[in-house]
Amino acid sequence: MARDHIVLNINVLDLGISPVAWQLSGLPRDATTTGDYFARIGRLAERGTLDALFLADNPALREDPLRKPGDRALEPTTILATVAAATRHLGLIGTLSTTFNDPVELAERILTLDHLSGGRAAWNAVTTYNPAAGGNFGLTANPDRATRYRRAGEFVDAVLALWRGAATGHEITHRGEFFDLAGRLPLGASPQGHPLLVQAGGSPQGRDLAGRTANAVFTAEMTLAAGLEHYEQVKQGATRHGRPRRDIAILPGLITIIGSTHAEARRRYETARELQDPAAEFTRLGAPLGHDLTDLPLDDPFPRHLLADLDDPNAFEGSLGFRESLVRGIRDRIAARGRAYTLREALFEFGAGGHRRIIGTPEDVADTIEEWFRAGAADGFNLMPDAFPQGLEIFVDEVVPILRRRKLFRYEYTETTLRERFGISPVTAHAAA
């Protein structure tokens, strides 16, 4: 066990990860177009002494949120500024693409948030493979994976150099394949030195980038064995780059569907399945595999060829991390059942979000969190309730007390900055130079 207590972030996928989160939430259609909604979620997370509020992003034109309630409508860093004003302790983690941003503008934006929030900001660095995003930026095709990650590595280096320059007051010079920079940001050191860096991406390139630079990694592993391997691989990567293992927290996603009893949790999940478009599960399961599953027989054995190793992983246009996690999960099920494992069963188990999922009681959720933490598969979790606010309320009111009784989670905030709370080494003049 690497840490004294678990890190718990709340991943606010607008109204929740369920395709019918809006119906489950009971909120107005325009809830996610208001700052009040995100401020309320932030205050609720802070009531549970959670570590941080996490926001994903997809820099593509999207559907009108009033016609499809619950989809993201507001820009992430603006949401986080609103949450910062409504809270005192909660960390603020925003996802912003290295494929479709500028390092100087992004570095200044996140450092500004860090100053305004008193040292609670972090940037989740991702690459973007969504074809719809490229068109928004004048591209007919997105850069290939190798190019995206070369740009991401250089982008992260440039941002960190700008932040370290701000901390020391020194100008920086960067000459690279994608960026030429000279100068410094018009800001000094923030209360935590500079913002933390988070990374989400399970490809080999993503894991290496995480080991070299990140303070936290958002992973997508569905089994304990896979979680253990991913955890150790990234920690060893950090060590190879001369960094302390403790300076990088491994945080798998955890989907929660919680009821007071197993039967109640199961009914909540079944109700959501009845409300949703049946095509949603096919899409969520098929997209990571790179196949359209809609015409496949539901009760035939799951097609083995969809689980085959890729001839050229770099040519795969989707997320390698999600694919690897899903393929391993289905292969494990096929091996464990010892009989035909069907598409219908795979849709039920894996067609809802790409992360480990718990349908059960507060004790069940606490048991999984404790098992992964004590086994060394996670330093904490990015929590993804099926729907807000109920999914977060029951976690705060019923799961958090169990974790506290087990001495796995705090009763109150004792650190000022997110860096201190995550246990990350301070920014020193030597480290920043």
C-alpha positions in Angstrom: 0.0 0.0 0.0 1.6 3.2 -1.1 -0.5 5.9 0.6 -2.1 6.5 4.0 -5.5 7.1 2.6 -7.4 6.8 -0.7 -7.7 9.5 -3.3 -11.3 10.0 -4.4 -12.2 12.3 -7.3 -15.7 12.8 -8.7 -15.8 12.7 -12.5 -18.8 14.9 -13.4 -19.9 13.5 -16.7 -22.6 16.2 -16.7 -25.7 14.5 -15.4 -24.0 11.1 -15.0 -22.5 8.2 -17.1 -25.9 6.5 -17.7 -27.3 7.2 -21.2 -30.6 8.1 -19.4 -29.0 10.1 -16.6 -31.3 13.0 -17.3 -34.4 10.9 -16.7 -32.8 9.4 -13.5 -31.8 12.8 -12.2 -35.2 14.5 -12.3 -33.4 17.8 -13.1 -34.6 20.4 -15.6 -33.5 19.9 -19.3 -31.1 22.9 -19.1 -29.5 22.0 -15.7 -26.0 21.5 -17.2 -26.1 24.9 -19.0 -26.0 26.6 -15.6 -23.1 27.3 -13.2 -25.4 26.7 -10.3 -25.6 23.0 -11.2 -21.8 22.5 -11.1 -21.5 24.6 -8.0 -24.1 22.4 -6.2 -22.2 19.2 -7.3 -18.9 20.8 -6.1 -20.4 21.7 -2.7 -21.8 18.1 -2.3 -18.4 16.6 -3.1 -16.8 18.9 -0.6 -19.3 17.8 2.0 -18.0 14.3 1.5 -14.3 15.6 1.7 -13.6 14.2 -1.7 -10.3 15.2 -3.2 -11.2 16.8 -6.5 -13.9 17.4 -9.1 -12.8 16.1 -12.5 -14.2 17.3 -15.9 -13.7 15.5 -19.2 -13.9 17.4 -22.5 -14.3 16.7 -26.2 -13.4 19.7 -28.4 -16.0 18.9 -31.1 -19.3 20.5 -32.1 -22.0 18.7 -30.2 -25.7 18.3 -30.1 -27.9 21.1 -28.6 -28.0 20.2 -24.9 -31.6 21.3 -24.7 -32.6 18.8 -27.3 -30.4 16.1 -25.7 -30.4 17.0 -22.1 -27.3 16.3 -20.0 -24.6 16.6 -22.7 -21.7 19.0 -22.1 -22.6 22.6 -23.0 -20.1 24.7 -21.0 -16.3 25.0 -21.4 -14.4 23.1 -18.7 -12.1 25.7 -17.2 -15.0 28.2 -16.9 -17.0 25.5 -15.0 -14.0 24.9 -12.7 -13.7 28.6 -12.0 -17.4 28.6 -10.9 -16.8 25.5 -8.7 -13.7 27.2 -7.2 -15.8 30.2 -6.1 -18.4 27.8 -4.5 -15.9 25.7 -2.6 -12.9 26.1 -0.3 -11.0 22.8 -0.4 -12.1 20.8 -3.4 -9.5 20.2 -6.1 -10.3 21.2 -9.7 -9.1 19.0 -12.6 -9.9 20.0 -16.2 -9.3 17.9 -19.3 -7.9 19.9 -22.2 -6.5 18.4 -25.5 -2.9 18.6 -26.5 -4.0 18.0 -30.1 -6.2 21.1 -30.4 -4.9 23.7 -28.0 -1.9 26.1 -27.7 0.6 25.4 -24.8 1.1 29.1 -23.9 -2.6 29.9 -23.8 -3.4 26.7 -21.9 -0.5 27.1 -19.4 -1.7 30.6 -18.6 -5.4 29.5 -18.3 -4.7 26.7 -15.8 -2.1 28.7 -13.8 -4.6 31.5 -13.5 -7.2 29.0 -12.1 -4.5 27.7 -9.7 -4.0 31.3 -8.4 -7.7 32.0 -8.1 -8.5 28.8 -6.3 -5.6 29.0 -3.8 -3.6 26.0 -5.3 -6.3 23.5 -6.2 -6.0 23.2 -10.0 -4.7 20.4 -12.2 -4.7 19.8 -16.0 -5.6 16.4 -17.4 -3.6 16.2 -20.6 -5.1 14.0 -23.4 -4.7 13.6 -27.1 -7.9 13.7 -29.3 -8.8 10.9 -31.8 -12.4 11.9 -32.3 -12.8 12.6 -36.1 -15.5 15.2 -35.4 -13.0 17.3 -33.5 -10.5 17.6 -36.4 -13.1 19.1 -38.7 -13.7 21.9 -36.2 -10.0 22.9 -36.5 -9.8 22.8 -40.3 -8.4 19.3 -40.6 -9.7 16.7 -43.0 -8.2 13.9 -40.9 -6.8 13.8 -37.3 -3.0 13.3 -36.9 -2.0 9.6 -36.5 -1.3 8.2 -33.0 2.5 8.6 -33.2 2.2 12.2 -34.3 -0.4 13.0 -31.6 1.8 11.6 -28.9 4.9 13.3 -30.1 3.0 16.6 -30.0 1.5 15.7 -26.6 5.0 15.0 -25.2 6.3 18.3 -26.5 3.1 20.2 -25.5 3.4 18.9 -21.9 7.1 19.7 -21.7 6.4 23.3 -22.9 3.6 23.8 -20.4 5.7 22.5 -17.5 8.6 24.7 -18.5 6.3 27.7 -18.6 4.9 26.8 -15.1 8.4 26.3 -13.7 9.5 29.5 -15.3 6.6 31.3 -13.6 7.6 29.7 -10.2 11.2 30.8 -10.5 10.7 34.1 -12.4 12.9 32.9 -15.3 12.2 33.2 -19.0 12.2 29.9 -20.9 13.2 29.0 -24.4 11.7 26.0 -26.2 12.5 24.9 -29.7 10.8 21.7 -31.0 9.0 19.9 -33.8 5.7 21.6 -33.1 6.4 24.7 -31.0 8.9 27.5 -30.7 8.5 29.5 -27.5 10.6 32.2 -25.7 9.6 34.3 -22.7 7.5 33.7 -19.6 4.0 33.9 -18.3 2.8 37.1 -16.6 2.3 35.2 -13.3 4.4 34.1 -10.4 4.4 30.9 -8.4 0.9 29.7 -7.4 0.1 28.6 -3.8 1.1 25.0 -4.7 4.0 26.1 -6.9 2.3 25.3 -10.1 -0.8 23.1 -11.1 -0.6 19.4 -11.0 -0.5 17.3 -14.2 -2.9 14.4 -14.8 -2.9 12.1 -17.7 -5.5 9.8 -19.2 -4.6 7.4 -21.9 -3.8 3.7 -21.7 -1.7 3.2 -24.9 2.0 2.4 -24.5 2.8 6.0 -25.5 0.3 7.3 -23.0 1.7 5.2 -20.1 5.2 6.4 -20.9 4.1 10.0 -20.9 2.4 9.4 -17.6 5.5 7.8 -16.0 7.6 10.7 -17.2 5.5 13.7 -16.3 2.1 13.0 -14.6 1.1 13.4 -10.9 -2.0 11.3 -11.4 -3.3 8.9 -14.1 -6.9 8.2 -14.9 -6.9 4.5 -16.0 -9.7 2.2 -17.3 -9.1 -1.3 -16.0 -12.0 -3.7 -15.3 -10.3 -6.5 -13.4 -8.0 -6.5 -10.4 -5.3 -8.4 -12.3 -5.3 -5.8 -15.1 -5.3 -3.0 -12.5 -2.2 -4.4 -10.7 -0.3 -4.7 -14.0 -1.2 -1.1 -15.1 -0.4 0.3 -11.7 3.1 -1.3 -11.6 3.9 -0.5 -15.2 3.3 3.3 -14.7 5.0 3.4 -11.3 8.1 1.6 -12.8 7.9 4.1 -15.7 8.2 7.0 -13.2 11.1 5.3 -11.5 12.9 4.9 -14.9 12.5 8.6 -15.4 14.1 9.3 -12.0 10.8 10.2 -10.2 9.5 9.0 -6.8 6.8 6.4 -7.1 4.7 8.4 -4.7 4.7 11.4 -7.1 2.2 9.7 -9.3 -1.2 8.4 -8.2 -3.0 5.7 -10.2 -6.8 6.4 -10.3 -9.0 3.9 -12.2 -12.5 4.9 -13.1 -15.3 3.3 -11.0 -18.9 3.4 -12.2 -21.3 3.2 -9.3 -25.0 2.1 -9.3 -25.8 2.0 -5.6 -28.9 0.8 -3.7 -29.7 0.1 -0.1 -30.0 -3.5 -1.1 -28.6 -5.6 -3.9 -32.2 -5.9 -5.3 -32.7 -2.1 -5.2 -29.4 -1.5 -7.0 -30.3 -4.1 -9.6 -33.7 -2.5 -10.1 -32.1 0.9 -10.6 -29.8 -0.5 -13.3 -32.6 -2.5 -15.0 -34.8 0.6 -15.0 -32.1 2.6 -16.8 -31.7 -0.1 -19.4 -35.4 -0.1 -20.1 -35.4 3.6 -20.6 -32.4 3.9 -22.8 -32.2 3.4 -26.6 -31.1 -0.2 -27.1 -28.6 1.0 -29.6 -26.6 2.9 -26.9 -25.2 -0.3 -25.5 -24.2 -1.6 -29.0 -22.4 1.8 -29.6 -20.6 1.8 -26.2 -19.4 -1.8 -26.6 -18.6 -1.6 -30.3 -16.8 1.7 -30.4 -13.7 0.5 -28.4 -13.6 -2.6 -30.5 -13.7 -0.7 -33.7 -16.7 -2.7 -34.9 -20.4 -2.2 -35.5 -22.2 -4.9 -33.4 -25.8 -4.0 -34.3 -26.3 -6.9 -36.8 -24.7 -9.6 -34.7 -26.9 -12.3 -33.2 -27.4 -11.6 -29.5 -27.3 -15.2 -28.3 -24.5 -16.6 -30.4 -21.1 -16.9 -28.8 -19.2 -13.6 -28.7 -17.2 -13.4 -32.0 -13.6 -14.3 -31.1 -12.1 -12.4 -34.1 -13.2 -9.1 -32.5 -10.9 -9.9 -29.6 -7.8 -10.7 -31.7 -4.6 -8.8 -31.2 -4.3 -5.9 -33.6 -1.9 -6.3 -36.6 -0.8 -2.7 -36.3 -1.9 -1.0 -33.0 -0.7 2.4 -34.3 -3.2 2.2 -37.2 -6.2 1.7 -34.8 -8.1 4.9 -34.8 -9.9 4.5 -31.4 -8.5 4.4 -27.8 -6.0 1.6 -27.4 -6.4 1.8 -23.6 -10.2 1.2 -23.7 -9.8 -1.5 -26.3 -7.2 -3.4 -24.3 -9.2 -3.2 -21.1 -12.4 -4.4 -22.8 -10.8 -7.2 -24.8 -9.1 -8.5 -21.6 -12.4 -8.3 -19.7 -14.3 -10.3 -22.3 -11.5 -12.8 -22.7 -11.5 -13.4 -18.9 -15.3 -13.9 -18.9 -15.0 -16.5 -21.8 -12.3 -18.3 -19.9 -14.1 -18.2 -16.6 -17.5 -19.4 -17.9 -16.2 -22.5 -19.6 -19.2 -22.2 -22.0 -20.4 -19.9 -24.7 -20.3 -16.3 -23.6 -22.8 -14.3 -25.7 -23.0 -10.8 -27.1 -26.1 -10.3 -24.9 -24.1 -11.1 -21.8 -21.2 -8.8 -22.9 -23.7 -6.0 -23.5 -25.0 -6.4 -20.0 -21.6 -6.5 -18.4 -19.6 -4.1 -20.5 -22.0 -2.0 -22.5 -22.1 0.8 -20.0 -19.1 3.0 -19.9 -15.7 1.3 -20.4 -14.7 1.2 -16.7 -15.1 -1.2 -13.8 -18.7 -1.1 -12.6 -20.3 -1.9 -9.3 -24.1 -2.5 -9.0 -24.6 -3.0 -5.3 -24.8 -1.6 -1.8 -22.6 1.0 -0.2 -20.7 -1.9 1.4 -20.1 -3.5 -2.0 -18.6 -0.2 -3.3 -16.4 0.3 -0.2 -15.2 -3.4 -0.4 -14.0 -2.9 -4.0 -12.3 0.4 -3.2 -10.5 -1.2 -0.3 -9.6 -4.4 -2.1 -7.9 -2.5 -5.0 -6.2 0.0 -2.7 -4.8 -2.6 -0.3 -3.8 -4.9 -3.2 -1.7 -2.1 -4.8 -3.9 -1.7 -7.9 -5.1 1.8 -7.2 -4.2 4.8 -5.1 -7.8 5.9 -5.4 -10.6 6.2 -7.9 -12.3 8.6 -10.3 -15.9 8.0 -9.4 -18.6 7.9 -12.0 -22.1 7.7 -10.6 -24.9 6.6 -12.9 -26.7 9.9 -12.3 -26.3 13.1 -10.4 -27.0 14.3 -7.8 -28.4 11.1 -6.3 -25.4 8.9 -7.2 -23.1 11.3 -5.5 -25.3 11.9 -2.5 -25.5 8.2 -1.6 -21.8 7.9 -2.0 -21.1 10.8 0.3 -23.7 9.8 2.9 -23.3 6.1 2.9 -20.0 5.0 1.3 -17.7 7.7 2.7 -18.6 6.8 6.4 -17.8 3.2 5.8 -14.4 4.1 4.3 -13.8 6.4 7.3 -14.6 3.7 9.8 -12.1 1.5 8.0 -9.5 4.3 8.4 -9.2 4.6 4.6 -10.5 8.1 4.1 -10.3 11.5 5.8 -12.9 13.0 8.2 -11.9 16.6 7.3 -9.5 18.5 5.0 -6.2 19.1 6.6 -4.1 20.2 3.6 -4.4 23.6 1.9 -3.4 22.6 -1.7 -4.2 19.8 -4.0 -0.5 19.0 -4.2 -0.3 18.5 -0.5 -3.5 16.4 -0.4 -2.2 14.1 -3.2 1.1 13.8 -1.3 3.1 15.1 -4.3 6.6 16.5 -3.7 6.7 20.3 -3.4 7.9 22.5 -6.2 11.4 23.7 -5.1 13.6 26.2 -6.8 15.9 23.3 -7.7 13.1 21.2 -9.2 11.6 24.2 -11.0 14.9 25.2 -12.6 
